[in-house]
Amino acid sequence: MRSGHRLGRRFGWLWGAYGTSALGTWLAFGAFPLIAIQVLHAGPAEVAALACVGALVGAAVAVPLGPWVEFRRKRPVLIAMDLARFAALLTIPVAFTLGVLTFLQLLLVSVVVAAADIAFRAASGAYLKTLLRAEDLLVANARFESTAWTTTIIGPPLGGAAIGLLGPVATVVADAVSYLLSALGIGAMGGREPPRREVARMRAGDVLDGWRYILADVTLRRLLLNTALFNGLVMATQPLLAVLMLGRLGFAPWQYGLAFAAPSIGGLLGSRLARPLVTRSGQHRVLVVTGALRALWPVGLAFLGPGTGGLLLVIGVEFGLIFCCGIFNPVCATYRLERTATGRAARVLSAWAVTTKASTALLTAVWGVLGGLLGPRTAIGLAGVLLLATPLSLPRRAAAPPAETPAQPVEA
């Protein structure tokens, strides 16, 4: 009898590639702003532009990539996106060594990385749906989720140590190498992928296919709205929280790092519980309950104070938030894949990633303005109050997946 926990050698390679690139990403966490500040002497406006404009332009560049990915074999696309990120990131240490690094280059690299990341996510989700049987998707997504939180815990401290010893450019090199190793791992998977229908020319209307599919499905529509609002509002408060903790409240940088690294253990615990909870209570109920519970925590950050009590408050709030997200995220990813026809998966996932990345960038910019007008604490509290309303957009009832011929796993 086939075990639901054994997903095969090919998934093992894919999982390993994901973990390697995720570790590289977290090793280089914050490297671009540090390079902009320490090497290029950029001001606050330029650093904000690096975060917001890079993500927005990258999302815009990725819009036509969804239908392009859909009609191509996914493994070559995954390898190409990894190599594109490797090459783009590698230009930074090269330019730094030659003394020709500019802010414009940082901005362009952030755009390339953002666009390639969206295309990679779209291709990997579509590929996963053909690689595994439907009953294994939740197990696979929970493993990805647990890996993401593990690298979140260990990556930034290691990256911080590397930056202290070797400078911020060193972690960019590590990030670039991680994408090269990921490409090699995906290339080593072997096997044959089902052929995809090639298109001679992509029509203008194909660009919007992913959004049309989502909007036509009430479950996907509500879930995308919820995800975009929740992720955007949570991430929009992160710069303001840094200003509040490191500035007005006088927390040391190590305390700030601890406040966000330690609670990531909650993500590990949550991802391990996702499958047992779904087995016991059902997918839709777990999705709605954890989606609602995760929205309750962030408002507590408005009451942040100095000292040990304040640090414990942040750790507690973030632990509760991340624990709920650790359950919700793999269940949501599985729910979304099951609701999406196999032949539309790449377009839907691309549209999804573009929407969430663009909304996060826009809300971050808006909350930056609100933080300047109202103060960081008030702006953080406002985001927390708005988050309390996001559960209203969750799917209200369980819905059957769209009818389609079940996809068979690819040949080993």
MARGUBA-103156 format. One record per residue (C-alpha): x, y, z. Coordinates in steps of 0.02 Angstrom, whole numbers, padded with zeros to 5 digits, always signed. Example, Ala and Ser with C-alpha at 12.3 -4.5 7.8 and 13.67 -1.06 7.14 Angstrom:
<recs>
+00615-00225+00390/+00684-00053+00357/
</recs>
This chain:
<recs>
+00000+00000+00000/+00065+00171-00048/+00102+00283+00102/+00033+00458+00095/+00192+00520+00179/+00309+00452+00046/+00299+00568-00100/+00439+00495-00204/+00615+00536-00257/+00564+00671-00380/+00468+00767-00249/+00619+00748-00135/+00728+00838-00262/+00596+00974-00283/+00581+00995-00095/+00769+01003-00075/+00783+01134-00212/+00648+01238-00127/+00735+01227+00042/+00903+01276-00032/+00836+01431-00119/+00729+01478+00032/+00882+01470+00145/+00979+01580+00024/+00837+01706+00022/+00833+01719+00211/+01022+01727+00224/+01012+01882+00115/+00862+01954+00207/+00882+02143+00216/+01041+02141+00109/+00975+02259-00025/+00926+02398+00096/+01092+02376+00188/+01189+02389+00025/+01088+02541-00025/+01122+02626+00142/+01300+02572+00182/+01375+02563+00007/+01273+02685-00096/+01224+02803+00047/+01042+02801-00005/+00912+02897+00093/+00744+02838+00164/+00649+02879+00004/+00767+02775-00103/+00762+02628+00018/+00571+02633+00017/+00571+02641-00173/+00685+02489-00179/+00555+02389-00083/+00395+02455-00162/+00442+02500-00341/+00544+02342-00367/+00399+02232-00313/+00269+02330-00414/+00370+02335-00575/+00419+02153-00553/+00236+02106-00535/+00193+02205-00692/+00333+02120-00789/+00269+01950-00731/+00090+01977-00792/+00116+01900-00966/+00221+01758-00895/+00070+01661-00829/+00001+01607-00998/+00178+01587-01064/+00217+01463-00924/+00051+01371-00945/+00090+01301-01117/+00267+01246-01082/+00347+01105-00987/+00367+01163-00809/+00538+01093-00763/+00633+01194-00896/+00537+01349-00839/+00585+01317-00657/+00768+01296-00705/+00765+01451-00815/+00691+01559-00676/+00820+01495-00552/+00960+01534-00674/+00887+01706-00710/+00888+01748-00524/+01064+01677-00506/+01130+01783-00649/+01041+01942-00594/+01099+01930-00414/+01277+01888-00465/+01293+02056-00555/+01288+02145-00386/+01449+02074-00310/+01534+02089-00480/+01486+02273-00494/+01533+02303-00312/+01705+02225-00339/+01732+02335-00493/+01671+02489-00402/+01528+02523-00523/+01377+02472-00420/+01231+02594-00433/+01060+02613-00355/+00980+02588-00525/+01064+02418-00539/+00994+02368-00369/+00822+02421-00426/+00834+02326-00591/+00895+02168-00504/+00751+02178-00380/+00630+02188-00527/+00706+02037-00615/+00706+01935-00454/+00525+01982-00414/+00463+01937-00589/+00561+01773-00594/+00496+01729-00421/+00315+01747-00480/+00346+01641-00635/+00435+01509-00529/+00289+01500-00407/+00165+01481-00548/+00265+01343-00633/+00303+01250-00471/+00122+01247-00414/+00063+01185-00584/+00202+01056-00588/+00161+00995-00413/-00018+00960-00466/+00042+00842-00603/+00182+00768-00500/+00075+00708-00353/-00096+00634-00325/-00229+00747-00254/-00226+00665-00082/-00040+00704-00065/-00049+00890-00103/-00082+00943+00076/+00064+00840+00140/+00178+00919+00010/+00119+01097+00045/+00139+01069+00233/+00319+01014+00203/+00353+01170+00101/+00276+01275+00239/+00379+01195+00377/+00536+01219+00272/+00494+01401+00245/+00479+01433+00432/+00637+01333+00470/+00739+01440+00352/+00657+01595+00426/+00723+01544+00596/+00902+01503+00547/+00930+01612+00393/+00929+01791+00463/+01045+01755+00612/+01171+01667+00498/+01154+01805+00370/+01178+01937+00504/+01339+01852+00560/+01400+01841+00380/+01362+02025+00352/+01457+02071+00510/+01610+01972+00453/+01607+01995+00265/+01486+02137+00225/+01310+02136+00149/+01368+02086-00025/+01423+01915+00041/+01245+01863+00078/+01192+01912-00098/+01324+01792-00164/+01252+01656-00051/+01076+01693-00116/+01135+01684-00297/+01223+01517-00267/+01067+01448-00185/+00969+01476-00346/+01105+01390-00447/+01097+01240-00328/+00908+01241-00342/+00919+01235-00532/+01041+01089-00522/+00925+00997-00403/+00773+01019-00515/+00877+00964-00663/+00926+00806-00569/+00745+00753-00541/+00740+00650-00700/+00583+00571-00771/+00469+00635-00907/+00342+00774-00894/+00176+00761-00987/+00186+00862-01150/+00104+01032-01152/+00018+01113-01299/+00132+01242-01376/+00061+01406-01440/+00139+01497-01585/+00087+01669-01523/+00011+01727-01361/-00145+01833-01382/-00172+01991-01282/-00326+01915-01200/-00224+01768-01133/-00137+01886-01011/-00299+01905-00912/-00352+01722-00915/-00293+01691-00738/-00395+01834-00667/-00548+01786-00770/-00540+01609-00702/-00524+01672-00522/-00665+01799-00539/-00781+01669-00615/-00760+01557-00462/-00836+01631-00305/-00725+01525-00191/-00562+01577-00274/-00622+01756-00288/-00656+01772-00102/-00497+01680-00056/-00389+01795-00164/-00470+01950-00089/-00439+01884+00085/-00258+01837+00048/-00217+02003-00035/-00292+02106+00105/-00221+02003+00247/-00044+01988+00178/-00041+02169+00123/-00098+02239+00291/+00019+02128+00392/+00171+02168+00286/+00128+02354+00276/+00155+02372+00463/+00328+02291+00467/+00429+02449+00424/+00326+02549+00550/+00355+02418+00683/+00542+02428+00650/+00537+02617+00670/+00436+02602+00831/+00543+02466+00910/+00716+02522+00855/+00681+02707+00870/+00555+02769+00997/+00553+02617+01111/+00741+02589+01108/+00750+02403+01075/+00921+02337+01024/+00939+02260+00850/+00963+02086+00925/+00800+02105+01021/+00711+02158+00862/+00781+02005+00772/+00733+01890+00915/+00556+01958+00917/+00527+01892+00741/+00643+01740+00734/+00583+01651+00892/+00396+01654+00848/+00434+01566+00683/+00435+01406+00785/+00246+01429+00784/+00249+01409+00596/+00337+01242+00613/+00210+01182+00739/+00063+01243+00636/+00123+01163+00475/+00140+00996+00565/-00039+01008+00627/-00117+01056+00461/-00146+00880+00394/-00210+00802+00557/-00331+00947+00582/-00398+00932+00404/-00419+00744+00427/-00515+00772+00587/-00618+00929+00551/-00621+00948+00362/-00527+01062+00245/-00654+01204+00234/-00680+01218+00421/-00493+01223+00457/-00470+01354+00320/-00606+01468+00389/-00565+01448+00574/-00377+01475+00558/-00406+01613+00430/-00513+01703+00559/-00397+01668+00707/-00243+01736+00619/-00330+01905+00598/-00355+01927+00787/-00172+01946+00835/-00094+02099+00746/-00203+02229+00835/-00109+02186+00994/+00048+02269+00924/-00034+02440+00947/-00009+02417+01135/+00178+02385+01121/+00282+02463+01258/+00468+02468+01303/+00569+02340+01399/+00549+02155+01428/+00359+02167+01434/+00354+02245+01262/+00472+02115+01190/+00366+01974+01261/+00210+02055+01190/+00284+02058+01014/+00345+01878+01030/+00174+01821+01092/+00076+01912+00956/+00193+01853+00819/+00191+01674+00884/+00001+01668+00882/-00007+01748+00710/+00126+01634+00635/+00054+01477+00715/-00115+01511+00633/-00030+01553+00468/+00071+01392+00478/-00093+01295+00475/-00187+01409+00355/-00055+01428+00219/-00034+01246+00164/-00221+01215+00178/-00254+01370+00072/-00123+01319-00058/-00200+01145-00071/-00378+01214-00077/-00328+01332-00217/-00246+01195-00320/-00397+01081-00300/-00514+01221-00356/-00409+01254-00511/-00416+01149-00669/-00247+01075-00713/-00239+01166-00880/-00263+01334-00794/-00150+01312-00642/-00001+01414-00701/-00109+01560-00757/-00209+01561-00596/-00055+01549-00485/+00033+01686-00584/-00118+01802-00570/-00128+01761-00385/+00055+01802-00353/+00049+01962-00455/-00105+02022-00360/-00038+01985-00187/+00135+02056-00223/+00065+02216-00300/-00063+02240-00160/+00071+02216-00028/+00183+02346-00111/+00040+02471-00128/-00020+02449+00052/+00159+02464+00115/+00174+02630+00026/+00006+02690+00093/+00048+02641+00270/+00215+02728+00255/+00119+02889+00222/-00005+02853+00362/+00140+02819+00481/+00211+02990+00441/+00042+03076+00466/-00028+02981+00615/+00126+02907+00694/+00184+02725+00682/+00083+02663+00832/-00082+02732+00768/-00050+02668+00592/-00009+02494+00661/-00169+02497+00763/-00272+02549+00612/-00204+02403+00511/-00244+02286+00655/-00425+02347+00662/-00446+02326+00474/-00374+02150+00486/-00515+02104+00604/-00635+02123+00458/-00538+02012+00336/-00621+01847+00392/-00782+01914+00313/-00703+01883+00142/-00662+01699+00173/-00762+01569+00075/-00928+01543+00166/-00958+01363+00117/-00862+01215+00051/-00874+01194-00137/-00836+01046-00248/-00684+01060-00363/-00721+01100-00545/-00756+00948-00652/-00606+00890-00751/-00517+00731-00797/-00404+00685-00651/-00223+00717-00690/-00112+00564-00676/+00058+00579-00593/+00203+00599-00714/+00305+00447-00757/+00452+00408-00647/
</recs>
